[in-house]
Amino acid sequence: GTVADAEALKAAIAAYYAKRKKLPATDEDLDAPEYGESLKYLDHYYTEDGTIVLSFGDQANAAVHGQILTLSPYKLGGELVWRCGDGEIAADAEPISTSEQTTTVTAKYLPAYCH
C-alpha cells in the first residue's frame, strides 16, 4: 500500500541522517528513490525536515482525498524509528523533526499501526 511504498524513501532519509547526523530539509537533499506503485493514489508527497508528507489525490478512496498522512522520524537508542500518523511510538523515542505537518486522515482509514 501507500505506507509500505514509503520504505525506500524512509531508508534514504535514514542513510542521510546516519551520514550527516541531521535530517534532510527537503527532497532536494536526498537521492530519493521513485515512490512506487501506490504513487497513483497521491496528489503529491514531499520531505519536510525528515518527515514524509503524503497528500492523497483523486485516485485514492474519497474518504482520504485531499487528506494528509505523515511519517515522522524519531530517535530511539541511536536508531531512527518512524511514527505513522498518530500511531504509537515508544515512550522514550525522541522526536527529531521540526516539521509541523500533521495527519488529517481519519484513523479508521489508516493501517492499525498508524492510529
C-alpha positions as CSV (number, residue, x, y, z in Angstrom):
1,G,0.0,0.0,0.0
2,T,0.8,3.7,0.1
3,V,2.6,3.5,3.5
4,A,4.6,0.4,2.6
5,D,5.8,2.1,-0.6
6,A,7.4,4.8,1.6
7,E,10.0,2.3,2.8
8,A,12.6,3.2,0.2
9,L,12.2,6.9,1.0
10,K,12.4,6.2,4.7
11,A,15.6,4.2,4.1
12,A,17.1,7.2,2.1
13,I,16.3,9.6,4.9
14,A,17.8,7.2,7.5
15,A,21.0,6.9,5.4
16,Y,21.2,10.7,5.1
17,Y,20.8,11.0,8.8
18,A,23.4,8.3,9.6
19,K,25.9,10.0,7.4
20,R,25.3,13.7,8.3
21,K,23.8,13.5,11.8
22,K,20.9,15.7,10.7
23,L,17.7,15.3,8.8
24,P,17.2,16.3,5.1
25,A,15.4,19.6,4.9
26,T,13.7,18.8,1.6
27,D,13.6,16.3,-1.2
28,E,16.4,18.1,-2.9
29,D,18.8,17.0,-0.2
30,L,18.1,13.3,-1.0
31,D,18.9,11.0,-3.7
32,A,15.3,9.9,-3.4
33,P,14.1,6.7,-5.0
34,E,10.9,6.6,-7.0
35,Y,7.8,6.3,-4.8
36,G,6.3,3.0,-6.1
37,E,3.1,1.6,-7.4
38,S,0.8,3.4,-5.0
39,L,2.0,6.8,-6.2
40,K,-1.2,7.0,-8.3
41,Y,-3.1,7.4,-5.0
42,L,-1.2,10.5,-4.1
43,D,-1.6,14.1,-5.3
44,H,1.9,14.7,-4.1
45,Y,4.5,13.8,-1.5
46,Y,7.5,15.6,-0.1
47,T,10.0,15.6,2.7
48,E,10.0,18.4,5.3
49,D,12.8,18.2,7.8
50,G,12.9,14.4,7.6
51,T,9.1,14.0,7.9
52,I,7.5,12.3,4.9
53,V,4.2,14.1,4.0
54,L,1.8,12.1,1.8
55,S,-1.1,14.0,0.3
56,F,-3.9,11.8,-1.2
57,G,-5.3,12.6,-4.6
58,D,-8.1,11.8,-7.0
59,Q,-7.5,8.0,-7.3
60,A,-7.5,7.5,-3.5
61,N,-10.6,6.5,-1.6
62,A,-12.9,9.5,-1.5
63,A,-12.7,9.5,2.3
64,V,-9.0,10.3,2.2
65,H,-8.9,12.5,-0.9
66,G,-7.2,15.8,-0.1
67,Q,-6.1,14.5,3.3
68,I,-2.5,14.2,4.7
69,L,-0.6,11.3,6.3
70,T,2.7,12.0,7.9
71,L,5.6,9.5,8.6
72,S,7.7,11.2,11.2
73,P,11.3,10.2,12.3
74,Y,12.2,9.7,15.9
75,K,15.5,8.7,17.5
76,L,15.4,5.6,19.7
77,G,18.6,4.0,21.1
78,G,20.7,5.7,18.4
79,E,18.5,4.5,15.5
80,L,15.7,6.1,13.5
81,V,12.3,4.8,14.1
82,W,9.1,6.0,12.4
83,R,5.7,7.1,13.6
84,C,3.0,6.6,11.1
85,G,0.3,9.3,11.5
86,D,-0.8,9.4,15.2
87,G,0.3,5.8,15.8
88,E,2.0,4.6,18.9
89,I,5.7,5.2,19.4
90,A,7.9,4.1,22.3
91,A,7.7,6.5,25.3
92,D,11.5,7.1,25.2
93,A,11.6,7.8,21.4
94,E,12.8,11.4,20.8
95,P,11.1,13.4,18.1
96,I,13.8,14.9,15.9
97,S,11.9,16.6,13.0
98,T,10.7,20.2,13.3
99,S,8.0,19.7,10.7
100,E,4.6,21.0,11.9
101,Q,2.7,18.9,9.4
102,T,0.0,16.8,10.9
103,T,-2.0,13.8,9.8
104,T,-5.6,14.7,8.8
105,V,-6.7,11.3,7.6
106,T,-9.4,9.8,9.9
107,A,-7.9,6.9,11.9
108,K,-10.3,4.4,10.6
109,Y,-8.9,4.8,7.1
110,L,-5.3,4.1,8.2
111,P,-3.4,0.9,8.9
112,A,-3.8,-0.1,12.5
113,Y,-0.2,0.9,13.4
114,C,-0.9,4.4,12.2
115,H,-3.5,5.3,14.9
